[in-house]
Amino acid sequence: MRLALGPLQYFWPRDDVLAFYREAASWPLDVIYLGETVCSKRRELRGADWLALAAELAGSGIEVVLSSLALLEAESELASLRRLVDNGRFRVEANDMSAVQLLRERGLPFVGGPTLNIYNHVALRLLQEDGLERWVPGVEQGRAVIEDFRAHLATLPELEVIAWGRLPLAFSARCFTARALDVAKDDCGFRCIEHPDGLPLATREGEAFLNVNGIQVQSAARCDLAPELAELRAAGVALLRIYPERTGTGEVLARFRTAIDSGIAPPRAGEANGYWHGAAGMGCVNPS
Amino acid sequence: MHLVCPAGSPPALKAAIDHGADAVYLGFRDQTNARAFPGLNFTEADLDAGIGYAHARGRKVYVALNTYPGPSGLAGWEAAVDRAAQHGVDAIICADLGVLDYASRSHPQLPRHLSVQGSATTHAALRYYRERFGIARAVLPRVLSLQQVERLCEQDVVPVEVFAFGSLCIMVEGRCQLSSYVTGEGPNRHGACSPARYVRWDELPGGERSVRLNGRLIDRFSPDEPAGYPTVCKGRYRVGGEVFHALEEPTSLNTLELLPRLREIGVAAVKIEGRQRGAAYVATVTRTWRAALDRLETRAGAWHVDGAWQQELARLAEGRQTTLGPYHRSWH
């Protein structure tokens, strides 16, 4: 089982991003997803910067995949996507059907990201015809769903499951960070850079609930499937996706690496695993 | 420009047709559609009667089959496509690739509309659905600005339908797991957002009411405060020390004033949300939009928003407020 560092979901200063990925090159991981998936206005790194970083990381033996936006609205965003797809070297993670279409028009293989709605074997087979080689199931899709796919489809693509991090739950045209800071989206001042792990949202009785990250809403709870390692293996999962956070990501990867190598599942560290067990995502089955 | 109206029940269908809908959309009584609420939707006998009523008056009936079945569930959705075709509906509205694939192979003559749940926001995405499944129309998610809708219409990949009035989904449709995260059930797989059996209202001392979804506090209301249905996106939460509608206020989308522009840029149809609403609601909204569209056809140059129309619509709006929503940049 291999470890993948998912795309950075937050907006960090350029130097912090570069420092993070230089450090990542020394972490026990196999695949790194690079690029902006949330908001096209976040341009501390431009397309060329991401490509340079990709080349650097690939040089140290890491498989690099370029991730793309989950929500495209403007023609300029489609033009950026086209440049990404035409990079000529790295595989692309398609997070929207726009990317799937551009990739299939060019006959390029791709990774199907978690925001493509692939809920059954026919959908998956059609996308395999289009070039999908690896699939990251959506956040809702757990063990029983994967088994159901396996029962209906002779050849599944390589499977990558989100195993650690705040879950991407929803996307909007509205920027919730701008709304919370009472600034207009078109004049946001890129203030999400002040919140490197997003803005916590709690219920009126103070319970941690969601996490505001620009146009994206995440879970406040971190999904943690390290204790489910044996089940992940039995389900034929090839890669575990770890989402970057401002601190501690190297330790998270080390924890998973040790668990994979030793075959001993660690005690639970994150708060949620409901989706994997077919329950509400915020739930935790077998919490201890 | 066609007027497409909701029919959650046979009386709503009749109300929509009687008051000037060009087409109604409806669903079967199961999870194959995104308004799978108890007491709503159509039996096959209802559907036959509804189609008869609509066709006798030259109107159309669309069936929404716009949820996402899992591998074992797909056969049930395929059977629903067959049923819709056998009953002679005018189009089906689908989102799932598997359902679209089946429909395009088994019933190539039955027009397929891409549901808003398909989350297609660019001409590249629309091309995918046209090339793969030959869709005849696409319903756009409620995230694009008017200018972006215009760009999409210019590309002319497929005719587009946009939401004109009703409850406002703040998230990209088909890409929202908030209900699923809290309850385990959501629009994509189960056809319902915040299912009623997870909702709990409590009277608090002093007359306040609180509402929970699967135990999670969504909001609290003072005695005189209007309280809406507790979808996660319309609750009040604490962010950065302040309590407010952090995601969206309970308002309704109302694009009446954009109507001439929508027509000018080539939007094929405007859609009224509200299959969960009763016949009286559907009658009023349909009548109002019909009047506005008719005046646009006959007196385009002198068209203006009639104050009476807006009053009628505001009376029915969620939270009694309306917004132009994403069509207007300042909303974002």
Interface residues (C-beta under 8 A of the other chain):
Chain A: A70 L71 L72 E73 A74 E75 E77 L78 L81 D96 M97 S98 A99 V100 Q101 L102 R104 T115 N117 I118 Y119 N120 H121 V122 A123 L126 L127 G138 V139 E140 V145 D148 F149 A151 H152 L153 L167 L169 A170 F171 S172 A173 R174 C175 F176 A178 R179 A180 L181 A184 K185 D186 L199 P200 L201 A202 T203 R204 E205 G206 E207 F209 L210 V212 V217 S219 G274 G278 A279 A280 G281 M282 G283
Chain B: Y68 P69 G70 P71 S72 G73 L74 A95 D96 L97 G98 D101 Y102 G118 S119 A120 T121 T122 H123 A124 A125 R127 Y128 Y129 R132 R142 V143 L144 S145 Q148 R151 I170 M171 V172 G174 R175 C176 Q177 L178 S180 Y181 V182 T183 G184 G186 N188 R189 N214 R216 L217 I218 D219 R220 C233 G235 R236 Y237 R238 V239 G240 E242 V243 A246 L247 E248 P326 R329 S330 W331 H332
